[in-house]
Each structure stands twice: as C-alpha cells, then as structure tokens.
C-alpha cells in the first residue's frame, strides 16, 4: 500500500497539480470565469487545456507546411544576382572558410558558383524579392514574414528534420505538436489536438517517420494522429464488424472499469492515457467524417486552392483539410510535402515541386484571412536546411544541383501575430548570415511565445532532468512580432 502511494506521488507532477488547484481566492474566481469547468473535474474529461497560457496568446493554433527535403532558398526567396554574374567561377575560399561539407561534395575538386535559373521580382510593401516559381505566394507577400537568416547545425536530412520537429537531432523527444498538446490541450473534445497530413511531390523524396510526430516521454495522448488519403482518414476508427455504436459504448465502459482497477494497483499514467485514447477514438467516429468532407465547399474555394484539392492526398487537398481541422479547433496541424531534395536536375524538379505547393499555400493564407482566422492561426512554410550556392557535380546554366547548406536558408511565417515583411540577411553569395541570425531554437521559442507559452517554463521532468522544446537555448525573435 505504501509503495503504491509513493509511486502515485511520483507520477503526480507539478503541471498536473497546478492544473487542478488554485493558488488563492483570486485565482479561483478568475479561473472559474475564464474556464467554468476548471475545478469540476470535467476539464480533463472534455479534453480541454490543462492550464491557462503563461500570458495572453496572439495565436490559438498552428499549421506547419513542412517542405521535406529542403527547398533551395536561392530559387525561392533569397535573390542573389552576384551568383549569376560569377556563374561557373570558384566560390572564394574566404567565404566557405573551411566550413563543414556533406560527404557528397567534400570530395569535389572545385565549387563552381551557380545562379538561379529563374528570375526574381519585387512585390508588396516590403519590396520582397520572390522567384517566378512562386507567383501565388507573391500575391500574399504582404501577409507573410520571410526570414532569410535561418540556420542549424544539422547537415543531413534525418537529424535536421528531427531537430526542426522535436528540438533535438536524436529521436525519442516530444515533437512540437506534442509539446503544444501537453501545454495547451485541445480546443475540441471530439478531435485530437495534434494531427499529421502527408503528401509527396514528383521530385527526389526523403522519408518521413512517425518519430517526427511522436509524444516522446510525454503521455501518449499527445502523439500526433496521422490522417490518410484513403477511404478511412484515420485507420481503425470504425466499429468492428457486427458491433453497433451502443454495444461499442458498453464495451468501452467495461474496459474503462477494468483499466481503472489496473491503475489503482499500478498507478501507471499510461493506463489512463490509453482510456482517453479509446474515448477520443469513439468521439472521432462522428467528428472525423464531417470535418474531412469537402463536398460542401463552395466553388470559389475549390478554385482558390486549385483542382488538385479534389484529389485526396495531394498537398492542395491537405491544405484545405488543414484549414477545416484548424477552424474546428485542432491545435497543431502538421503537413509534410516530400520531394525537395534536388542534388541534380534542380531547375526542372524544383519547378514541379513549386507548382505543387505555391497555389495551395497562398490559398490557405487567403482562405484563413477572409474567414477572420489568420490573426489567430500561425502558418509556417519551410524545410530543414537550405542549399549551396555552388553546384554539386557538373553544371550548365539550365541543369545543375545543389547540396545541403545549413548555414543560411529561408522560411516564411504568416498570421498569429507575426509582422509581415523581410527579416535577416545573407551575404552577396547567399552563403553566410550577415544580419539577424535565427537559430532553430529561436524559431521554436518564437512559435511557443505566439501561443502564450514561455519556452523556458514549458518543461517535463524525465530521467531526473527537466526537458523543454528549446533544450537549453533559444530566444524569442521580438522584431518579427506585430
């Protein structure tokens, strides 16, 4: 008995304690006004947030359009005419300064500079330079913030991708969506707080794995739920054959009783987490078919996203679904679009990739804005690192490739209290950052900040250490906040 009490005490952490108790009569009064069920026990049952944010949030939810494989910043948002002027000439050793290379180009005897095959033009009030590959994005440039000074230590896909998604280059850490689910909970008791959508372009693809949307050492209720493009958006959601909804309810009630007995004996929080997952699946049986049905979307919305949005599993279809999930209270919607790994044949492959994503990405911004949702929804677009200013292997003006480049690359953010414009600057070769560097940890800190969370306080104790998404670094980029 004493052992059970001790184990129960160890599993009852600070966040759970504070989510159930007030710290004074003023907190009780305020909490009951803001969240009526805060102290009734109905809060957890409804899947609502475990606590109030650290401060007033500018965003309520996130849609992350991750371009897996690393799109070239030099053919998208970082215009470098110098590279065209010096086409075929050697990258000056003083610029590279002995910086790390991948195994794919470390053995090259020369590093010929190569300018973009595509032209750039300036758009919007910020006069931002945008490639001709992204004409639709150019139309919403006054709604986005282009960050041209991202950098990371990871130089290969798997650790770089894992770093962006979890804050660590190794696996078994909670993903960003899991941290937000843990810190803020869900806005809709009938849908998960964190969902994942996958699409693939025609270019060279890099794989994505479930470790990218894992809960890590957090409760399994915070793991991302993957939606598929098949007949069943969420696998194993339907009742087994021969079992009706009433019988399913009775089965779950009996299962909950048995799990409660196990919990009383072992005090394992994963037992209650499993019960919550069963209950969520039961509620999702009604909610998921409704939210994934696009048959009622008006013609102007279909035209906005393009005809591909009618094809399940495409990037356009996933962008439209992301909007529907987000407006229905899903806290974090993660899209992965594969095919951006252009080590060769870049001009041709990247054109196809850009065509896949440009219209739908811009449509998502427009759609959210006209619905009054952009201000409270943070949209992110970008990959795991950038591309070199020199060609990998042989090159011609219209056929070349670019290797991985973690030192300097571009992403964009929109909505959620982010100020439109251009932030950061690279050198004239597009190789090094010369103004306002933004590290992956800084990016994570800023995303959490927009959702009302202090990145240094959102922690979880595991194996004797307190972990957080930003590990032991990160600062909020205040200059991009409206």
C-alpha distance (Angstrom), angle and dihedral (degrees) to the residues before:
residue distance angle dihedral
X1 . . .
X2 3.82 . .
X3 3.82 89.8 .
X4 3.81 91.0 53.4
X5 3.80 91.7 50.4
X6 3.81 91.1 49.7
X7 3.82 92.8 49.2
X8 3.78 90.3 47.4
X9 3.79 89.8 52.8
X10 3.79 91.9 51.5
X11 3.81 91.2 51.5
X12 3.78 92.6 49.3
X13 3.80 99.2 84.2
X14 3.78 131.0 -172.5
X15 3.81 96.3 -97.4
X16 3.80 92.0 53.4
X17 3.79 90.3 46.3
X18 3.80 93.9 51.4
X19 3.80 92.5 44.5
X20 3.80 90.0 61.0
X21 3.78 103.6 37.3
X22 3.79 135.0 56.9
X23 3.78 125.0 -135.3
X24 3.78 96.9 -139.9
X25 3.79 143.0 -21.2
X26 3.81 91.5 -79.0
X27 3.78 91.0 56.0
X28 3.79 90.5 48.2
X29 3.79 92.2 52.5
X30 3.80 94.3 45.2
X31 3.77 93.3 44.1
X32 3.79 93.0 50.6
X33 3.79 90.7 51.2
X34 3.80 96.1 47.4
X35 3.80 96.9 38.8
X36 3.82 111.4 17.4
X37 3.82 93.9 -166.2
X38 3.79 95.0 47.6
X39 3.80 95.5 113.1
X40 3.79 100.7 24.8
X41 3.80 98.1 80.8
X42 3.80 89.9 -117.8
X43 3.76 91.3 102.5
X44 3.79 97.7 77.8
X45 3.78 90.7 38.7
X46 3.81 90.1 56.3
X47 3.81 92.8 47.0
X48 3.80 92.5 -120.1
X49 3.81 126.1 152.4
X50 3.82 115.5 -63.5
X51 3.80 91.0 -138.3
X52 3.76 147.5 -1.8
X53 3.86 115.2 -86.4
X54 3.79 117.3 -98.9
X55 3.80 90.1 -108.8
X56 3.80 139.7 -6.3
X57 3.82 107.6 -55.2
X58 3.79 123.3 -135.5
X59 3.81 91.5 -159.2
X60 3.78 132.2 39.0
X61 3.79 99.3 -167.0
X62 3.81 145.1 10.2
X63 3.82 134.8 -132.0
X64 3.81 110.3 -166.9
X65 3.82 115.2 -164.6
X66 3.79 98.5 -164.9
X67 3.82 114.5 -166.2
X68 3.78 100.0 -152.2
X69 3.81 115.4 -149.7
X70 3.81 97.2 35.2
X71 3.82 118.3 -89.2
X72 3.79 115.8 -132.9
X73 3.79 113.0 -100.8
X74 3.82 88.0 -157.0
X75 3.81 91.6 65.2
X76 3.79 95.7 39.7
X77 3.82 123.0 31.3
X78 3.83 110.2 -11.4
X79 3.81 108.7 74.9
X80 3.82 113.7 -157.6
X81 3.83 113.4 175.5
X82 3.82 88.6 172.4
X83 3.79 89.3 73.2
X84 3.79 91.2 58.2
X85 3.78 91.2 48.2
X86 3.82 90.8 52.6
X87 3.81 96.5 38.6
X88 3.81 109.7 162.1
X89 3.81 94.7 6.8
X90 3.78 121.2 121.7
X91 3.78 121.7 -90.5
X92 3.83 103.9 -110.9
X93 3.84 109.7 -107.4
X94 3.82 88.7 -133.6
X95 3.80 89.9 64.1
X96 3.79 96.0 50.6
X97 3.81 91.5 37.8
X98 3.78 93.6 -172.7
X99 3.78 94.6 -57.2
X100 3.77 118.9 167.1
X101 3.83 119.7 -81.0
X102 3.79 131.3 -166.8
X103 3.79 121.0 -107.1
X104 3.81 88.2 -105.7
X105 3.81 95.3 68.0
X106 3.81 103.8 17.4
X107 3.80 88.1 93.0
X108 3.79 96.0 50.5
X109 3.79 113.8 118.0
X110 3.80 92.5 -151.4
X111 3.80 137.9 27.1
X112 3.83 107.4 -150.0
X113 3.80 113.9 -164.5
X114 3.80 115.2 -124.9
X115 3.79 126.4 -166.5
X116 3.77 124.8 -147.9
X117 3.78 116.3 -77.0
X118 3.82 86.5 -145.8
X119 3.78 128.5 71.7
X120 3.80 125.2 -122.0
X121 3.81 131.4 -143.3
X122 3.77 134.1 -172.7
X123 3.79 121.0 -110.8
X124 3.79 141.8 -178.3
X125 3.76 133.0 2.1
X126 3.80 90.8 -51.5
X127 3.82 90.9 53.7
X128 3.79 87.5 -134.8
X129 3.80 116.9 -176.5
X130 3.82 111.7 -121.7
X131 3.79 128.4 177.2
X132 3.79 121.8 -114.0
X133 3.83 85.4 -116.8
X134 3.83 89.1 75.1
X135 3.84 107.9 47.9
X136 3.82 93.9 147.5
X137 3.81 93.2 49.9
X138 3.80 87.2 50.8
X139 3.82 88.6 61.0
X140 3.82 92.2 58.9
X141 3.81 96.1 39.6
X142 3.81 91.2 118.7
X143 3.80 88.6 62.1
X144 3.81 98.0 50.3
X145 3.79 137.1 70.0
X146 3.81 112.6 -141.3
X147 3.80 111.2 -153.0
X148 3.81 108.6 -160.7
X149 3.80 97.8 175.9
X150 3.80 105.6 65.8
X151 3.79 116.2 139.9
X152 3.80 139.6 174.6
X153 3.81 138.5 -179.4
X154 3.82 93.9 -129.8
X155 3.80 114.4 96.1
X156 3.83 101.1 177.4
X157 3.78 127.6 66.3
X158 3.78 104.2 -113.7
X159 3.82 98.8 49.4
X160 3.82 91.8 38.6
X161 3.78 93.3 50.1
X162 3.79 91.8 44.4
X163 3.82 89.8 49.3
X164 3.81 93.0 55.2
X165 3.78 92.8 46.7
X166 3.81 100.8 41.2
X167 3.80 108.8 15.9
X168 3.82 91.7 -114.2
X169 3.80 133.5 78.4
X170 3.81 91.8 -137.1
X171 3.78 125.3 69.1
X172 3.82 132.3 -109.1
X173 3.78 95.3 62.1
X174 3.82 122.4 120.6
X175 3.79 113.4 -97.3
X176 3.79 122.4 -122.0
X177 3.79 91.8 -101.6
X178 3.81 90.6 50.8
X179 3.81 90.8 52.0
X180 3.81 90.5 51.8
X181 3.79 91.4 47.5
X182 3.80 89.2 50.6
X183 3.79 94.0 45.7
X184 3.80 100.8 40.7
X185 3.80 108.8 12.8
X186 3.79 123.8 -149.5
X187 3.79 130.3 -45.9
X188 3.81 92.0 -150.5
X189 3.80 121.8 49.5
X190 3.82 90.4 -157.3
X191 3.81 96.9 56.2
X192 3.82 132.4 50.3
X193 3.79 119.2 -102.5
X194 3.82 91.5 -128.2
X195 3.82 126.7 41.3
X196 3.82 133.1 175.5
X197 3.83 129.3 -149.5
X198 3.83 124.9 -172.3
X199 3.81 131.3 -158.9
X200 3.78 134.5 164.7
X201 3.79 131.7 -146.9
X202 3.77 129.6 -155.7
X203 3.80 96.5 -98.2
X204 3.79 131.0 90.5
X205 3.78 105.3 -59.2
X206 3.77 134.1 -145.1
X207 3.78 117.5 -155.8
X208 3.78 126.1 -109.6
X209 3.78 121.1 -149.9
X210 3.79 136.8 -162.2
X211 3.81 90.0 -109.9
X212 3.82 86.0 75.8
X213 3.80 91.5 66.6
X214 3.78 97.7 31.6
X215 3.79 125.6 133.9
X216 3.83 88.9 -135.9
X217 3.80 108.2 -168.8
X218 3.82 93.5 -13.6
X219 3.81 120.8 97.8
X220 3.80 111.5 -70.5
X221 3.82 90.1 -117.4
X222 3.82 86.6 78.5
X223 3.81 95.9 59.3
X224 3.80 116.7 115.6
X225 3.81 116.3 -101.3
X226 3.79 111.5 -134.8
X227 3.80 117.4 -139.3
X228 3.80 115.6 -153.2
X229 3.80 130.2 -152.0
X230 3.79 93.5 -126.6
X231 3.78 131.4 96.7
X232 3.80 90.3 -78.0
X233 3.85 109.3 50.7
X234 3.80 90.1 -164.3
X235 3.79 115.5 34.6
X236 3.81 121.0 -124.8
X237 3.80 92.4 10.9
X238 3.79 96.6 121.4
X239 3.80 122.4 86.1
X240 3.80 114.5 -97.5
X241 3.79 115.0 -96.8
X242 3.81 111.7 -80.8
X243 3.81 93.6 21.2
X244 3.81 118.5 107.0
X245 3.79 126.3 -157.9
X246 3.82 94.1 -99.4
X247 3.80 91.8 52.6
X248 3.80 89.9 45.2
X249 3.80 89.3 55.3
X250 3.81 91.8 51.3
X251 3.80 90.9 48.1
X252 3.82 92.3 51.6
X253 3.81 91.8 47.6
X254 3.80 91.2 52.5
X255 3.81 90.9 45.2
X256 3.80 90.0 51.5
X257 3.80 90.4 52.8
X258 3.79 91.4 52.0
X259 3.80 92.3 46.8
X260 3.79 90.4 49.4
X261 3.79 88.9 56.3
X262 3.81 89.6 50.9
X263 3.79 91.2 48.5
X264 3.79 91.9 51.7
X265 3.79 88.6 54.1
X266 3.82 101.6 41.0
X267 3.84 105.0 19.5
X268 3.80 90.3 -144.0
X269 3.85 108.9 160.1
X270 3.81 90.1 -152.3
X271 3.81 88.4 70.0
X272 3.80 92.0 62.5
X273 3.81 89.6 40.4
X274 3.80 89.1 57.1
X275 3.80 91.1 51.2
X276 3.81 89.6 51.2
X277 3.81 89.6 51.7
X278 3.80 91.4 52.5
X279 3.79 90.5 50.3
X280 3.80 92.5 47.2
X281 3.80 90.6 51.4
X282 3.80 89.5 51.5
X283 3.80 92.3 52.3
X284 3.80 92.3 43.4
X285 3.81 90.4 60.1
X286 3.79 87.9 79.6
X287 3.81 101.1 28.8
X288 3.82 100.6 48.4
X289 3.83 99.0 56.3
X290 3.79 89.4 49.6
X291 3.80 97.0 48.6
X292 3.82 94.3 44.0
X293 3.82 93.5 50.5
X294 3.81 109.1 102.9
X295 3.80 95.9 172.0
X296 3.80 90.5 102.1
X297 3.81 94.7 52.5
X298 3.84 109.8 116.4
X299 3.79 121.2 -113.2
X300 3.80 93.1 -109.3
X301 3.82 90.4 59.9
X302 3.81 92.0 49.0
X303 3.80 88.9 49.9
X304 3.81 90.7 47.8
X305 3.82 93.7 55.9
X306 3.80 94.3 35.8
X307 3.83 132.3 -119.9
X308 3.81 92.7 -68.2
X309 3.80 89.2 71.8
X310 3.81 87.0 75.7
X311 3.82 90.3 59.5
X312 3.83 110.2 82.6
X313 3.78 114.4 -128.2
X314 3.81 97.2 25.9
X315 3.78 121.1 120.8
X316 3.81 90.3 -112.4
X317 3.81 92.4 51.8
X318 3.80 89.8 48.6
X319 3.81 92.2 50.2
X320 3.79 90.4 53.9
X321 3.79 90.5 46.0
X322 3.81 89.4 48.6
X323 3.78 89.7 56.8
X324 3.81 91.2 50.1
X325 3.81 92.6 47.4
X326 3.78 91.9 46.5
X327 3.80 95.2 48.9
X328 3.81 87.8 49.9
X329 3.79 91.7 58.3
X330 3.81 105.9 -93.0
X331 3.78 103.7 153.5
X332 3.82 100.0 -151.1
X333 3.81 125.7 20.2
X334 3.80 113.5 -172.7
X335 3.81 120.2 -164.2
X336 3.80 122.3 -172.3
X337 3.81 118.1 -165.2
X338 3.80 111.9 -172.4
X339 3.80 129.0 -156.2
X340 3.82 108.3 68.6
X341 3.82 99.2 115.6
X342 3.82 99.6 112.3
X343 3.82 106.9 172.3
X344 3.80 87.9 149.3
X345 3.81 139.0 11.4
X346 3.79 87.9 28.6
X347 3.83 100.2 159.9
X348 3.79 92.5 55.5
X349 3.81 99.4 38.1
X350 3.79 95.9 43.4
X351 3.79 91.2 51.3
X352 3.79 89.0 58.2
X353 3.79 92.7 46.3
X354 3.80 92.5 48.7
X355 3.79 90.9 49.8
X356 3.82 88.8 53.3
X357 3.79 94.5 55.6
X358 3.81 111.6 20.2
X359 3.80 101.3 80.2
X360 3.78 96.1 39.8
X361 3.83 93.9 46.6
X362 3.80 91.2 52.6
X363 3.81 90.9 42.1
X364 3.80 90.4 56.2
X365 3.81 90.3 55.3
X366 3.82 91.8 47.5
X367 3.80 93.5 44.6
X368 3.81 93.8 50.0
X369 3.79 91.1 45.7
X370 3.79 95.9 51.6
X371 3.81 89.7 48.8
X372 3.80 91.8 51.6
X373 3.81 91.1 -115.1
X374 3.82 102.8 109.3
X375 3.80 94.5 81.4
X376 3.79 90.4 59.4
X377 3.82 98.0 35.9
X378 3.80 121.8 75.0
X379 3.83 111.8 -149.7
X380 3.82 119.4 -165.5
X381 3.83 128.4 -170.2
X382 3.81 124.8 -174.6
X383 3.80 149.9 85.8
X384 3.80 138.9 -108.6
X385 3.84 98.4 -87.8
X386 3.81 140.0 -22.6
X387 3.80 138.5 -100.1
X388 3.80 133.5 -96.7
X389 3.80 122.7 -101.2
X390 3.81 89.5 -133.1
X391 3.78 127.1 68.8
X392 3.75 122.9 -101.6
X393 3.79 105.1 -130.5
X394 3.79 124.2 -25.8
X395 3.79 118.5 -3.7
X396 3.77 144.8 -167.9
X397 3.79 128.3 -179.9
X398 3.80 92.2 -94.0
X399 3.80 101.3 30.3
X400 3.78 122.8 51.3
X401 3.79 142.0 116.1
X402 3.78 135.6 -138.3
X403 3.80 129.0 -141.9
X404 3.82 127.6 -139.1
X405 3.80 116.3 -67.6
X406 3.82 118.6 -174.4
X407 3.81 96.2 170.1
X408 3.78 97.6 79.6
X409 3.81 134.6 3.7
X410 3.80 144.0 140.5
X411 3.80 137.6 -109.0
X412 3.79 132.0 162.3
X413 3.79 134.2 -138.1
X414 3.79 130.5 -167.1
X415 3.80 139.1 -175.1
X416 3.78 124.7 -1.3
X417 3.79 93.8 94.0
X418 3.81 95.9 -52.1
X419 3.80 115.3 141.8
X420 3.84 114.4 -124.8
X421 3.79 117.9 -122.7
X422 3.79 139.3 71.0
X423 3.79 123.8 -54.7
X424 3.79 128.9 -171.0
X425 3.77 131.0 8.4
X426 3.79 138.4 -130.9
X427 3.80 127.3 -151.0
X428 3.82 121.8 -90.4
X429 3.81 89.4 -90.1
X430 3.82 93.5 52.0
X431 3.79 89.0 -125.2
X432 3.82 107.9 106.4
X433 3.80 133.8 29.8
X434 3.79 114.8 -112.1
X435 3.82 99.9 174.0
X436 3.81 137.6 34.4
X437 3.83 103.8 -10.8
X438 3.82 117.2 -152.8
X439 3.79 118.0 -157.9
X440 3.81 124.1 -160.3
X441 3.83 88.8 -107.7
X442 3.81 89.5 54.1
X443 3.79 89.9 50.1
X444 3.81 91.3 52.8
X445 3.80 92.4 46.3
X446 3.80 90.3 52.3
X447 3.81 94.2 48.5
X448 3.81 91.1 51.1
X449 3.80 90.4 46.0
X450 3.80 91.5 56.2
X451 3.79 89.0 55.4
X452 3.78 91.8 52.1
X453 3.80 97.1 -100.8
X454 3.80 127.7 129.5
X455 3.81 103.6 -137.7
X456 3.81 91.3 -147.4
X457 3.81 92.2 55.7
X458 3.81 99.6 44.8
X459 3.81 95.6 89.5
X460 3.78 140.9 144.7
X461 3.79 125.6 -160.1
X462 3.80 112.4 -129.3
X463 3.80 127.9 166.5
X464 3.78 91.1 -9.7
X465 3.80 96.6 -51.0
X466 3.79 132.7 94.6
X467 3.80 110.8 -124.8
X468 3.79 130.1 -165.2
X469 3.80 136.8 177.7
X470 3.82 91.8 -104.5
X471 3.82 93.2 44.3
X472 3.84 105.5 -154.6
X473 3.81 99.0 -27.4
X474 3.78 142.3 50.8
X475 3.79 136.0 103.4
X476 3.77 130.4 -153.8
X477 3.83 112.9 -105.2
X478 3.79 96.0 -131.3
X479 3.80 95.7 177.7
X480 3.81 92.4 70.5
X481 3.81 94.6 50.3
X482 3.79 116.1 100.3
